[in-house]
Amino acid sequence: MVVSEVIKLAKKNHFDNLISNSKNKAETTCSIVKTETRSKVNVNSMSLMNVNDNLTNDSQIILNEFNKYFLTVVENIKVENLYDKNS
């Protein structure tokens, strides 16, 4: 295994553990995303986004779409965790 793969796997396991042991999984997930993307992404670099088959440069609409996406991801994780606990 290459060192970069080991690091990637270790980070994934660490984040999975943080989320699994968190009382507020949504907040923990958002915190991880914020921490991991803070220095890598320039939020002003996105100028257009396709929303419902319409290109928009409205930053508030783009922000709302990202929020909806990440909330959906968190809800799916919660459902999967509930399913795993009931299995």
C-alpha positions in Angstrom: 0.0 0.0 0.0 1.3 3.5 -0.9 1.8 6.0 1.9 -0.9 8.3 0.4 -3.4 5.5 0.5 -2.6 4.7 4.1 -3.0 8.3 5.1 -6.3 8.5 3.2 -7.6 5.4 4.9 -6.5 6.6 8.3 -8.3 9.9 7.8 -11.5 8.1 6.6 -11.4 5.8 9.7 -10.8 8.8 12.0 -13.7 10.8 10.5 -16.0 7.8 10.5 -15.2 7.3 14.2 -15.8 11.0 15.0 -19.2 10.9 13.3 -20.2 7.5 14.8 -19.4 8.7 18.3 -20.9 12.1 17.9 -24.2 13.2 19.6 -24.8 15.7 16.8 -23.8 13.9 13.6 -24.9 16.7 11.3 -22.8 19.3 13.2 -19.8 17.0 13.3 -20.0 16.2 9.6 -20.3 19.9 8.7 -17.3 20.6 10.9 -15.2 18.0 9.2 -16.2 19.2 5.8 -15.4 22.8 6.8 -12.0 21.8 8.2 -11.0 19.7 5.3 -12.0 22.2 2.6 -11.1 25.4 4.3 -7.6 25.8 2.9 -8.3 23.9 -0.4 -11.2 25.7 -1.9 -11.7 29.3 -2.7 -15.4 29.9 -2.1 -15.3 32.8 -4.6 -14.0 30.6 -7.3 -17.4 29.1 -8.2 -19.1 31.5 -10.5 -21.8 29.3 -12.1 -23.8 26.3 -11.0 -26.5 24.3 -12.7 -29.6 24.4 -10.5 -32.7 22.7 -11.9 -31.4 22.9 -15.4 -30.7 26.6 -15.1 -27.2 28.1 -14.8 -27.0 30.6 -12.0 -24.3 32.9 -10.5 -26.4 33.9 -7.5 -24.2 33.0 -4.5 -27.2 32.6 -2.2 -28.9 30.0 -4.6 -25.6 28.1 -4.9 -25.1 28.1 -1.2 -28.7 26.8 -0.6 -28.1 24.0 -3.1 -24.9 22.9 -1.4 -26.7 23.0 2.0 -29.5 20.9 0.7 -27.0 18.4 -0.7 -25.0 18.1 2.5 -28.2 17.8 4.6 -29.3 15.0 2.3 -26.0 13.2 2.8 -26.2 13.5 6.6 -29.8 12.2 6.6 -28.7 9.2 4.5 -25.9 8.5 6.9 -28.4 8.7 9.8 -30.8 6.3 8.0 -27.9 3.9 7.3 -26.8 4.0 10.9 -30.4 3.4 12.1 -30.7 0.4 9.7 -27.3 -1.0 10.9 -28.4 -0.8 14.5 -31.7 -2.6 13.8 -30.1 -5.3 11.8 
